Amino acid sequence: MLVEGERILAVGRLDAGRTRGAQVLEADGRLVMPGFIDAHSHAEGAVFDPEVQLALLRQGVTSVIGGQDGVSYAPGDGAWASEYFAAINGPHPSFRGGSVADLLATYDGAVPLNVAYLVPAGTVRHQVMGSSDAPADPEQRTAMTALVARAVADGAVGLSTGLDYTPGLFADAEEIAALCRPLADSGLPYVTHMRGGYEENSQVGIEEVARIGRAAGVPVHISHFHARAEEVARLMDLLAREGMEASFDAYPYTRGCSLLGMTLLPPALNAMAPAAASALLRDPAQREQLRRDWFPGVAHHPSLGPDWPELITIAHTVAEEFADAPGLTLAQLAAQRGTDPVEAALDLLAASALEVNVVMAVREERSVEDLGHLLAHPRHLGGSDGIFIGAHPHPRSRGTFASYLATYVREHGFLDWAQAAQHLSSGAAERFRLGERGAVAEGSLADLVLVDPAAITDRATYEDPLALATGIEDVLVAGRPVLSGGRLTGQLPGRGLRSAARRRTPPPPRIPTA
């Protein structure tokens, strides 16, 4: 293979004349694969950290798609999203507000890998309506749609919702469909963390997805599709029968990771400014009301159940008095503090001003067989849902792509290596209109990964979540070596990826006061 500048010039046997004077990278029996594209990542702030860059590149990830779950920095001043998703996305080191174009520009020549961005519908809603739980009126809907149209013109690769997070959970299907319409001309997808949970409740969410996609005339993509493989296949068939062009991402783990406040507190509390929510959680009368009226329902939540304190492990908190909490379950934290789990959880949330993320176990871990069938579904795309905030994070942020290759390709054969390239790279490049990447072919952009098929291994575990993957030591982005011998080279060819399907730039939207 011959690479010149940013592109692959030739593939196959090359004569000596074409390669004279070229720098040679010996493959030594390794596979050359297109750089992997993480279809669901929360690295858009963390990607400036060299440790995060190393964690991604050691898995072969050369591009991430941020702006997930309806909440991220742009458009707007970035302050609300940075505060609300502080335990998921973390801060951006330089962006202090502006357009999606302004945000994408922060990555150009500043990082070793690429960052694409979904315009987050919750951020758009908050920019226009604040934390209101009311339906959008016609003027507000028009203003939100204009913000989305501008974001698409700026290069956004789709629109995302997080319908278990505020303020996204206050938006109905009609509002979301209106926001999706600017995507239609470009064929960009509606991407969603579905409403009301997954698993056995997934059909309700899928039916809403179908209504939105059909009304807006856009493809749809399901984020982190947690359900049995058989159920996922049935529901993807349902979308196909509805005429939907649909895909999904799923990671090779059954435990999840999210905000503790979203998991345990009422929506009204999550919609508050963190300082106000913290003050309320310190009020003994409010605590007693939550204990009496809210927490009995937590024990009946389909994703939790009565043993929820044993299922929730603390991954991140900013409270100094809880510095030793990451890695402990809420049950263990309560025992350590000599209190009960409700009191321990409320103490933790109050002290942290809600900035807490947690890993959530399940009562029945999914088998390799079931996960293998899920990940081999033809509409699956590789996505880690990687969260890099925390002392004891979910291992998916450092292990997902190596796990795909080690467990589901090499060891169990649910996919072959060519199919893995489709699932982990070219499928996402096509779905999100990322241009000429995702393939090892003449003319393609030279985002390339050398994979040792015998050595590729995910080492991150729930007990040791920071361990880096092995088996990928050399990575090129835009033809430049960014990982060599397993170490960062210091080169920064990454950029903010703009959709290849951008339309002309509309005028700036007029935003009513929230």
C-alpha positions in Angstrom: 0.0 0.0 0.0 1.2 3.5 -0.8 0.1 6.6 1.1 0.8 10.1 -0.1 -0.3 13.0 1.9 -3.7 12.4 3.5 -4.8 9.6 1.0 -4.2 6.1 0.0 -2.5 6.3 -3.4 -2.3 2.6 -4.3 -3.2 -0.8 -2.8 -1.6 -4.1 -3.8 1.8 -5.1 -5.1 3.8 -1.9 -6.0 6.8 -1.7 -8.3 10.1 -0.3 -6.9 9.8 2.8 -8.9 6.7 4.0 -7.1 8.1 3.4 -3.6 11.6 4.7 -4.1 12.4 7.1 -1.2 9.2 6.2 0.6 9.2 5.7 4.4 8.3 2.1 5.1 6.2 0.9 7.9 6.5 -2.9 8.3 3.2 -4.7 8.9 5.0 -7.8 10.2 1.9 -10.1 9.7 -0.5 -7.5 11.0 -3.8 -6.7 9.3 -4.2 -3.3 7.8 -7.7 -2.1 8.6 -9.6 1.2 8.2 -9.5 3.4 11.3 -12.3 2.6 13.6 -15.2 5.1 14.0 -16.8 5.1 17.4 -20.5 5.8 16.6 -21.3 6.7 20.2 -18.7 8.5 22.3 -18.6 11.1 25.1 -15.0 12.1 24.3 -15.7 15.5 22.8 -14.2 17.3 25.8 -11.8 14.6 27.0 -10.2 14.0 23.6 -7.7 16.8 24.3 -6.2 14.7 27.2 -3.2 12.6 26.0 -4.3 9.7 28.3 -7.7 9.6 26.5 -6.0 9.9 23.1 -3.9 6.9 24.0 -6.8 4.9 25.3 -8.7 5.4 22.0 -5.8 4.9 19.6 -4.7 1.7 21.4 -8.1 0.4 20.4 -7.7 1.6 16.8 -10.3 4.4 17.1 -9.4 7.2 14.7 -12.7 9.1 14.8 -15.4 9.6 17.4 -18.9 10.9 17.1 -19.9 13.2 20.0 -22.9 15.3 20.7 -24.7 12.2 22.0 -27.9 11.7 24.1 -29.1 15.2 23.3 -26.6 17.1 25.5 -23.3 18.7 24.6 -21.6 22.1 24.2 -23.0 23.6 21.1 -25.0 25.5 19.9 -25.1 28.1 22.6 -22.9 29.2 25.5 -21.9 25.7 26.5 -22.4 26.5 30.2 -25.6 24.5 30.9 -24.5 21.4 29.1 -21.1 21.5 30.6 -22.7 21.7 34.1 -25.5 19.1 33.5 -23.2 16.6 31.8 -20.1 17.4 33.8 -19.9 13.7 34.9 -20.4 12.4 31.4 -18.7 14.8 28.9 -16.6 16.8 31.3 -15.5 20.3 30.4 -14.1 21.5 27.0 -10.8 23.1 27.5 -11.3 26.1 25.2 -14.9 26.3 23.8 -16.9 28.9 25.7 -19.9 29.2 23.4 -20.9 29.6 19.8 -22.0 27.6 16.9 -21.3 24.0 15.9 -18.8 25.4 13.4 -17.0 27.1 16.2 -16.9 23.9 18.2 -15.7 21.8 15.3 -12.9 24.3 14.7 -11.4 23.6 18.1 -10.4 20.1 17.0 -8.6 21.1 13.8 -4.9 20.4 14.2 -5.3 20.2 18.0 -5.8 16.5 18.5 -4.5 13.3 16.9 -7.8 11.8 15.9 -11.1 13.1 14.4 -14.2 14.3 16.1 -17.7 14.4 14.4 -20.7 15.9 16.1 -24.4 15.4 16.3 -26.4 18.5 17.1 -27.9 17.7 20.5 -31.7 18.3 20.7 -31.7 18.8 24.5 -29.1 21.6 24.2 -31.1 23.2 21.4 -34.3 23.0 23.5 -32.5 24.5 26.6 -31.1 27.3 24.5 -34.6 28.3 23.4 -36.8 27.2 26.4 -34.5 26.8 29.3 -35.5 23.9 31.7 -39.2 24.3 30.9 -41.2 21.1 30.9 -44.0 22.7 28.8 -44.7 21.8 25.1 -42.9 24.0 22.7 -45.1 26.7 21.1 -45.0 27.4 17.4 -42.4 30.3 17.8 -40.2 28.1 20.0 -40.4 25.2 17.6 -39.5 27.4 14.7 -36.5 28.8 16.6 -35.3 25.4 17.6 -35.6 24.1 14.0 -33.6 27.0 12.8 -30.8 26.2 15.2 -30.7 22.7 13.9 -30.7 23.8 10.3 -27.7 26.1 11.1 -25.9 23.2 12.9 -26.4 20.9 9.9 -25.0 23.6 7.6 -22.1 23.9 10.0 -21.3 20.2 9.5 -23.3 18.3 12.2 -23.7 14.7 11.2 -27.2 14.2 12.6 -29.4 15.1 15.5 -29.4 13.3 18.9 -31.9 13.0 21.7 -31.7 11.7 25.2 -35.2 11.0 26.2 -34.5 9.9 29.8 -32.5 13.2 30.4 -33.8 16.7 30.9 -35.0 18.6 29.0 -35.3 16.0 26.3 -37.8 13.9 28.2 -40.2 16.9 28.0 -40.2 16.9 24.2 -42.9 14.9 22.4 -42.6 13.0 19.1 -44.0 15.9 17.1 -41.5 18.4 18.4 -38.6 16.0 17.8 -39.8 15.3 14.2 -39.9 19.0 13.5 -36.3 19.3 14.7 -35.3 16.4 12.5 -36.6 17.9 9.2 -33.5 19.9 8.4 -31.7 16.6 8.2 -33.8 15.2 5.5 -32.3 16.8 2.4 -28.8 15.6 3.5 -29.9 12.1 4.4 -28.5 12.5 7.9 -29.9 10.4 10.8 -32.0 10.9 13.9 -30.0 9.3 16.7 -31.7 8.5 20.0 -31.3 7.3 23.5 -34.9 6.1 23.5 -37.5 7.0 26.0 -38.4 4.9 29.1 -35.7 2.3 29.2 -34.6 -0.5 26.9 -34.5 -4.3 27.4 -38.1 -5.7 27.5 -39.6 -2.1 27.3 -37.8 -1.4 24.0 -40.8 -1.7 21.7 -42.4 1.5 23.1 -39.3 3.4 22.3 -39.0 1.9 18.9 -42.6 2.8 18.0 -41.8 6.4 18.9 -38.6 6.3 16.8 -40.6 5.1 13.8 -43.2 7.9 14.2 -40.4 10.5 14.3 -38.4 9.0 11.4 -41.5 8.6 9.2 -42.8 12.2 10.0 -39.4 13.8 9.3 -38.4 11.5 6.4 -35.0 10.7 7.9 -32.9 7.6 8.7 -32.9 6.5 12.4 -30.2 5.2 14.6 -30.7 3.7 18.1 -28.1 4.5 20.7 -26.6 1.7 22.9 -29.4 -0.8 22.1 -29.6 -2.8 25.4 -31.8 -5.8 24.7 -31.6 -9.5 24.0 -30.3 -10.2 20.5 -33.6 -11.8 19.5 -35.6 -8.8 20.6 -33.3 -6.4 18.8 -33.6 -8.4 15.6 -37.4 -8.4 15.9 -37.5 -4.6 16.5 -35.2 -3.8 13.7 -37.4 -5.9 11.4 -40.4 -3.9 12.7 -38.6 -0.7 11.7 -37.8 -2.2 8.2 -41.5 -3.0 7.8 -42.3 0.6 8.6 -40.1 1.6 5.8 -37.4 3.0 8.1 -33.7 3.0 7.1 -32.4 2.1 10.5 -29.2 1.1 12.4 -28.0 0.9 16.0 -24.9 0.8 18.1 -24.2 -1.6 21.0 -21.1 -2.3 23.1 -19.9 -5.7 24.2 -20.9 -5.3 27.9 -24.2 -5.7 29.7 -23.6 -3.2 32.5 -24.4 0.5 31.8 -23.0 3.8 33.0 -24.9 7.1 33.5 -25.6 9.9 35.9 -26.6 8.8 39.4 -29.1 11.7 39.6 -30.9 10.6 36.4 -31.0 7.1 37.8 -32.3 7.9 41.3 -33.9 11.3 41.4 -37.2 12.8 40.0 -36.9 14.7 36.7 -37.8 18.0 38.3 -34.7 17.7 40.5 -32.5 16.8 37.6 -33.8 19.9 35.7 -32.7 22.2 38.5 -29.4 24.1 38.5 -26.9 21.8 40.4 -26.5 24.3 43.3 -30.2 24.5 43.8 -30.6 20.7 43.7 -27.8 20.3 46.1 -29.4 22.7 48.6 -32.7 20.9 48.3 -31.1 17.5 48.9 -29.6 18.8 52.1 -33.1 19.8 53.5 -34.3 17.1 55.9 -37.9 17.6 55.0 -37.2 17.2 51.3 -35.2 14.1 52.0 -38.0 12.6 54.0 -40.4 13.3 51.2 -38.1 11.7 48.6 -37.7 8.7 50.9 -41.5 8.3 51.3 -42.8 9.2 47.9 -40.0 8.6 45.4 -37.6 5.8 46.4 -40.2 3.1 46.7 -40.6 3.5 42.9 -36.8 3.1 42.4 -37.1 -0.4 43.8 -39.6 -1.3 41.1 -37.7 0.4 38.2 -37.2 -2.2 35.4 -33.5 -1.5 35.2 -32.9 -1.6 38.9 -35.2 -3.5 41.4 -35.1 -3.9 45.2 -31.4 -4.8 45.2 -30.4 -1.5 43.5 -27.8 -0.5 46.2 -25.8 -3.6 45.2 -26.1 -3.0 41.5 -24.8 0.6 41.4 -21.0 1.2 41.6 -19.7 4.8 42.0 -17.4 5.8 39.1 -16.9 9.5 39.6 -17.6 12.2 42.2 -16.1 15.6 42.8 -16.8 15.7 46.5 -13.6 15.6 48.5 -15.4 13.9 51.4 -16.2 11.0 49.0 -12.8 10.8 47.4 -12.6 7.1 48.3 -16.1 6.3 47.0 -15.2 5.4 43.3 -15.2 1.6 43.0 -17.7 1.1 45.9 -21.3 0.1 45.4 -23.9 2.2 47.2 -24.5 -0.6 49.6 -20.8 -0.7 50.4 -20.7 3.1 50.7 -23.7 3.0 53.1 -22.0 0.4 55.3 -18.8 2.3 55.4 -20.6 5.4 56.5 -22.9 3.6 59.0 -26.1 4.6 57.2 -28.6 3.2 54.7 -28.3 3.4 50.9 -30.9 6.1 50.4 -29.1 8.4 52.9 -25.7 7.6 51.4 -26.9 8.3 47.9 -28.5 11.6 48.8 -25.4 12.6 50.8 -23.2 11.9 47.8 -25.4 13.7 45.3 -25.7 16.8 47.6 -22.0 17.0 48.3 -21.2 16.6 44.6 -23.9 19.0 43.3 -25.1 16.0 41.3 -21.8 15.5 39.5 -21.7 11.7 40.0 -21.6 9.0 37.4 -22.1 5.3 38.2 -21.7 1.9 36.6 -25.0 -0.1 36.8 -24.9 -3.9 36.9 -27.7 -6.2 36.0 -29.1 -9.2 37.7 -28.4 -11.4 34.7 -25.2 -10.8 32.8 -25.7 -11.4 29.1 -23.9 -14.4 27.6 -21.1 -14.1 25.0 -23.5 -16.0 22.7 -26.3 -13.5 23.0 -23.9 -10.5 22.7 -22.3 -12.1 19.7 -25.6 -12.4 17.8 -26.4 -8.8 18.8 -23.0 -7.4 17.5 -23.2 -9.5 14.3 -26.6 -8.0 13.3 -26.1 -6.4 9.9 -27.4 -3.0 11.1 -25.0 -2.9 14.0 -22.3 -0.2 14.2 -19.5 -0.1 16.7 -20.1 2.3 19.6 -18.5 2.4 23.0 -20.7 5.0 24.8 -17.3 5.7 26.3 -17.3 8.0 29.3 -13.8 9.1 30.4 -14.7 11.0 33.5 -14.0 9.3 36.8 -11.4 7.4 38.8 -13.2 4.1 38.3 -15.0 4.4 34.9 -16.9 1.7 32.9 -14.3 -0.4 31.1 -16.1 0.2 27.8 -14.1 3.4 27.3 -10.8 1.6 27.0 -11.9 -1.9 25.9 -14.9 -1.8 23.5 -13.2 -2.0 20.1 -10.5 -4.5 21.3 -13.3 -6.6 22.8 -15.1 -6.7 19.5 -12.0 -8.0 17.7 -10.6 -10.3 20.4 -13.8 -12.0 21.6 -16.3 -11.7 18.8 -14.0 -12.0 15.8 -10.9 -14.0 16.8 -12.2 -16.2 19.6 -15.9 -16.9 18.7 -16.1 -16.0 15.0 -19.4 -14.1 15.1 -17.8 -11.8 12.5 -14.8 -12.2 10.2 -12.2 -9.5 9.9 -13.8 -8.0 6.7 -17.2 -7.9 8.4 -15.6 -6.3 11.5 -14.3 -3.5 9.2 -17.8 -2.9 8.0 -19.3 -2.8 11.6 -16.5 -0.8 13.1 -15.6 1.7 10.4 -17.2 1.8 6.9 -20.8 1.4 8.3 -20.5 4.5 10.4 -18.7 6.5 7.7 -21.7 5.8 5.4 -24.4 6.4 8.1 -23.0 9.7 9.2 -21.8 10.9 5.8 -18.2 11.2 6.9 -16.7 11.3 3.4 -14.0 9.1 1.9 -12.9 7.2 5.0 -13.7 3.8 6.4 -12.1 1.8 3.6 -8.7 0.5 2.6 -8.9 1.6 -1.0 -7.3 3.9 -3.5 -8.4 7.5 -3.0 -9.6 6.9 0.5 -8.4 9.1 3.4 -5.5 7.3 5.1 -7.0 6.7 8.6 -5.4 3.2 9.0 -4.8 0.8 11.9 -2.4 -2.1 12.0 -4.0 -4.9 14.0 -2.1 -8.0 15.3 -4.9 -10.5 15.1 -3.3 -12.9 17.6 -2.4 -10.2 20.2 -5.5 -7.8 20.1 -6.9 -8.0 23.7 -9.1 -5.8 25.8 -7.5 -5.6 29.3 -10.0 -3.2 31.0 -12.3 -4.9 33.5 -14.9 -3.7 36.0 -12.2 -4.2 38.7 -9.4 -2.5 36.6 -11.1 -0.2 34.2 -8.1 1.9 33.2 -6.0 -0.9 31.6 -5.2 -0.2 28.0 -5.9 -2.5 25.1 -3.0 -4.4 23.5 -2.4 -5.6 19.9 -2.6 -2.2 18.1 0.7 -0.3 18.2 0.7 1.7 14.9 -2.1 4.0 13.7 -2.2 6.6 11.0 -4.6 9.5 10.8 -4.8 11.4 7.5 -1.6 9.6 6.5 0.4 10.7 9.5 1.6 8.4 12.3 -0.2 9.2 15.5 0.6 6.0 17.4 4.0 4.3 16.9 5.2 1.3 18.9 2.1 1.8 21.1 3.0 5.4 22.0 1.7 8.8 21.0 3.9 10.5 18.4 2.8 14.0 19.2 1.5 14.6 15.7 -2.0 16.3 15.6 -3.6 15.7 12.2 -7.1 15.3 13.7 -9.9 17.6 12.8 -13.5 18.3 13.4 -15.3 16.2 10.8 -17.9 18.1 8.9 -20.7 16.1 7.2 -20.0 15.5 3.5 -23.7 16.2 2.9 -23.7 19.8 4.1 -26.2 22.3 2.6 -25.8 26.0 2.1 -25.6 28.1 5.3 -29.0 29.5 6.4 -29.1 32.9 8.1 -28.5 32.9 11.9 -31.7 31.9 13.8 -33.6 34.3 16.0 -33.9 32.8 19.5 -36.7 33.9 21.8 -35.8 34.5 25.4 -36.3 31.4 27.6 
